[in-house]
Amino acid sequence: MAKKIKQIAIYGKGGIGKSTTTSNISAALSKAGYKVMQFGCDPKSDSTNTLRGGNYIPTVLDTLREKNKVNAHDVLFEGFNGIYCVEAGGPAPGVGCAGRGIITAVQLFKQQRVFEELDLDIVIYDVLGDVVCGGFAVPIREGIAEHVFTVSSADFMSIYASNNLFRGIHKYSNAGGALLGGVIANSINAPYAKDIVDDFVKQTNTQIMEYVPRSVTVTQSELQGKTTIEAAPNSEQAKIYTRLAERIANHTESKTPSPLGVQELRDWAAKWADQLLALETGEVRGAAVGI
């Protein structure tokens, strides 16, 4: 019997720290002994940079534009600790659909049975989560990824993107689509940020995989073109990423989330806005009277 390869997709709003989180998960998994491939599905083609010393690699679509026929190994590169790195890429500026890179790249690797050839344990798709496009839904819709995770902060637009992702998972769940593993709460430093994400998770019937604080260690590592796992392996931040990677590696049961309707989400956000305003006002008044 062929070995079952664990395939997961990590989604998140652009700029939320999705690729940073994904790359550190990949690095931690590789250090734990897993054979890992990170599949960058963002048109910016920067998912695997910190796994490759800050260097970009040729993308699947760029290579296809230069050649009529491409061997998957032409667009496959090794990064930190033997992690296989792939960037799907995007169309020429102003032309075509950004999701085409994902569709084309996934088909190429499946047709040439590269995952099996490399004897991989885990494939992680790093997918832009704030674009409504069929291509970006491929890992969910086609059931390519078995488990989906989303990176979200307490910011409304990040939560809005996560809720849209939940709607997509819900839509395809009865047709063999991937299910939700949980939320990776990123940039969680203030207590109220944790409370907001916790409440969103409760409202949508999912779970928190890990709370990841904002840390200067991550910035320092990325300025060196490295993940935190590589640059600062003994740091507290590296320990958090390692714990998250272990939870994802051991995760087996995902489920269909219960996304909020558009008005429900707006009403939920408005209640939190009122609570934060009351908190801020109370703090200001307390400071004024010397509390």
Steps between C-alpha positions, in 0.01 A plus 500: 500500500630846405587732786235763574643848454351760732398803293391818673420853387568814701295802399505858622452860400794659321743656747370307801817291537373194316823420316712576806289260703493234228876509446568465871257207517681335207837563663385359835350191332823435312698528824262244650599255226216541248565525126323824408409695189376859518288594201473879464166596345526879520556695173774700680702176503662577834368215715829310522745793520606446860547129434751593229709770659280780372536388138218476247466191282359459146126445508297237319321756282817695415670178397202392290510834320860425400454131413225305334554202726622508859632225721384558858861472615578817300292700748585303815771633732640393835496741792583494869556151641399331174153658468377486140387842377262580214348831390195478275532862388250727330415632155673787325386830658152597383444173317309188605389353830735480798346169600622337178844451651360278773294291260789457255761426766289247686409319178867487397613342827208258513547383142871435554438339842771709661363473855525123486841506333642719777336283767358808672329494838333843487415751226401849614319732258548867594194670348390863481171515688347837414441453128173350378620296204444142390872430478562590861221263605661203323661348812158509668266433212692210348574340834874527431558619854360278770508765771475880475630750754466876496733764642308787655565791730234690693473762224159508334621456141703195601197349673284597201737307269494200733121503509492506119731200500261322737217571257701338220577193711134476597396522134723214384483284814224277363684445172821353639673831570756557772384576853622750757764404754498828689624856537860606556463821700787725391633826647317436827662719766224705664244312715211647302645356176487150645144560622385613154649200319372262766150636459515477119612137528215429740244665271616300197537162674870447448813500715829681565809307394744741663542860615801655330617835641658775294874477564811694402673162472298428188599834346867445581490152349330611180750784455760222486289318240423219745213353697498540876550123529831534315623836627388481864427133577514548878273805510153502655355575157666190354349293782154631410544416131630154594197436720269615219676273250460202733128569535457521124702181443284315754171653387259242359144629531384809316140613466264735322498847661188710556577829325319817601272674253612840375267693731572264790871570461440876486283489812758286680776744407292799612451345846875454536561856384268624776677283759845626400380861504361449849827341608705785354274763658522328836880489482518870411270595787697278739826669399343845546414432863823322575366144518 
